[in-house]
Amino acid sequence: MKKCEFIKRHIETKTGKLHGKISSMPDKIELNPGQTVLFIGDSITDADRNSRAYKPFGFGYVNFVANTLLAKYPTYNLNIINTGISGNTIRDLKNRWQKDCLDHNPDILSILIGVNDVWYQFDTEDELPYAVLLDEYETTYRQLLTMVTQKCNSRLVICEPFMFCDDFNNPMFAHLRTFIEAVHRIAADFNACLVPLQKAIDERIKDVPPQNWSPDMVHPEIWAHAWIAQQWLIATGL
């Protein structure tokens, strides 16, 4: 990305253009008996889901969403699956898309991915090869959604990647917002339900400081996972 374009995008986020109107917003999600709901993403979705203590949903937002849905629709026999893997980028999702997404034939697919794609760009030199630049991120995201909509006809829920940060001069945070813009374009083009997590955080972080949400601005505290689950349920109407 050219420097002038990066600065322009950064200015636009500070003036509120990032969270402008999104055309043709889809209807809320509707659940039906026997459906499969799949969550895929990185460590925020994973949340130690494979540990003995937290199987099968992990300790994070997926756990809160899943058990809320199971409690609200006890007769639906929902099949709720978490295939998040810590450290993943959109490139990693592509490498495991068949096994961890398409093979499950999800009726509803929820995706939260992007913060590692940016994180690795600002980490050590050893981690730089794992970084995913914006063009690859958006192109790959679109490829994966095209596959799942064509093969599974899944209803899509796309979550904004996010940081618990109130410093607009933070380079990683500023760059992440360009990825969030891409998520908005993708959600609109695929008629996906968008969960505007960064927007909601931006509104709440004025009163609740970043260190209360997360120890590292990325991984939520337990209560913040519950809050993310609330935002997911509100956005989907479930």
N, C-alpha and C positions, 0 to 999 in steps of 0.2 A: 504494500500500500504506500502511495506517495505521501510524503510528510504533510503537504498542504491539505490533502484529502483527509488525513488522520486528524489534523487540527480542526478542519471544518466540521467533521463529525462530532468531535469533542465539544465544540461550541454549541452545536445543535442539541446535544443531550442536556447541556446546562440551561438552554433556553426552553426546554420542555418539548422539543420536537420528537424525541425518541418515543414518547408514549402518546402520540397523536391518535386520531381516529383510525381504526382498522376497518376497511370496507368489507361488506358482506359477512358479518360475524355469524357463525353457525348457531343453530338452536342448541339447547342444552342436551347433555348426554341422557339417553334413556336406557335403562337396564331391563333385560328380559331374562326369564328363568333359564338356567343352564349355560349362561354365557361365560366366556373366558375373558378375564381382565388381566392384562400383562403390563407390568412396570419394568422398564429397562433404563439403564443409566450408569452412573459412576458410583463412587463411595457413598454419596448422599442417599442414593437409592439402595445400594447394597446394605449398608448399615449392619454389617456383621451377620448377614442372613444365614450363613452356613455354620455358624457356631451352634453348639448344642443348646445354649440358653435362648437363642433368638430365632431359631428355625420356625417357620419357613419365610417369614416376612422381614426379618431384621428388627432392629429397635427403633427405626426411623419413621419418616412420614408414611411409608408404605404400610407399616404396621398399623398406624392410626387410621389410615384410610380403609385398609382392608377390613379391620375389625368393626369399623363403623358401618361399612356396607353389609357385612355379614349379620350384624345386629339389626340393621334396618330392613334387610330383605332375607329373613331367616328361611323362608320357604323356596328361595330361588336356586339353591344349590350352586352358587357361584363358584367358579374355578379361578382363584386369584393367585397369580404367579409373580414372583420377583426374580428377575435375572440381572439385576445390577451387579457390576463388578468394580471394585475400588481401583482408581487410577485410570479408568477408561476415558478415551476420547472418541469422537465420531469415527475415527479410523478403526479403532478397536471394535466398535459396534458393527461396522461393515464386515470385519473379519469373522464375526460370530453371528451374523444376522440370520442365517438359515437355521442354525441349531437353537439359538436362544430367542428367536422371534417367530420366524415363519413356520417352523415345525410345530409351534404351539397353536397356530391358526387363531390368533386373538380376535375376539369381537370388538374389544376396546383396547387400544394400545396407548400407554402413557410413556412419554419420553422426557427425561431431564438429562441433558448433556451439553457440555461446552466449557465449563470452568477449567477443566484440565487442559483442554486444547489451548487455552490462553495461559494458564499457569506455567506450563512447560516453556513458554516463550520467555518467561521472566525468571526461571529457575536457573540452576547451574548449567554449565556447558554440557555436562554429561546427560542432562535431561532434554537438551535442545532438540535432538533427533525425534523425540516423541511429540514435539509441538505440532499443532495443526493450524495453518494459516487460514484466514477468513475465506478465501475462494474455495479451498479444498473442503472446509467445513460446510459451507452452504451447498456446494455441488454434491457432496456425499450424502448430506442430510436429505436432499431432494431425491437422490437415487434410492435410498432406503425406504422412504415413504412411498415412492412410486411402486416399488416391489410389493410392499405390504398391502397397499390398497388394491393392486391388481390381483394378487394371489389370495388375499384373505378378506378383502373388502372391509377392513377394519375401520372403526370410528377412531379418530385420532385426538389425543390430548397432548399438547405440546407445552412444556413448562419453560419459562424463561430461565436460563442460567443466571446465577446471581452471586453477589458478594455482600456481606454485611459491612458496608463501608460508607462513610459520610464525607470522604475526602475526594472531591472531584479532580484533584491534582495527582491522585495516585495513578501512575501509568497503567498498571494492570487493570484497575477498575475502569479507567477511561477506555482502554482497548476492549474490555469485555462488553462494553455497551455497543460497540460495532457488531459484535456477535449477536447481541440481543436484537438489534435492528434486523439482522438476517433472519432470526427466528420469527419476527413479526411478518416478514415477507413470505416465509415458508408457510406459516400458519394460515395466512390469508389465501395463498394459492392452493392449499390443500383442504380448505374449508375445515380446518382443525379447530378444536376448542383450545384457546390460549389461556394458560394460567400465568397471569402477570406478576410473578413473584418479586422481581426487582422493583417494579412500580410500587407494590405494596410495602416492600422493605423501605424504599425511599421515603414513604409517607410516615412510617412508624419509627424510623431510626432517629427522627428529630427528637423524640421523647425517650426512646430506649437506646442507649449507646451501643456501638458495635460489640464491645467486649461482653455485653450481657447476652448477645445472640450467639457468639461463637468465639472460641479461643484463638482462631486464626483467620477470621473473616470469611471462611468458606464452610467449615464443618459445623452444622448447627448443634446447639445444646438440645437436650431432650425436649424441653418445652418449645423450642423453636421448630423442631420437627413436627410437634403437634400443631403449631401455628401454620406451618406449611401445608399440613393435611387439611386444615380449615380452609385455606385459600384454594386448594384443589377441589374440595367439595363445593365451595361457593361457585367457582368458575364452571364446574360441570353441572351444577344444579342437582347433585346427588346428595 
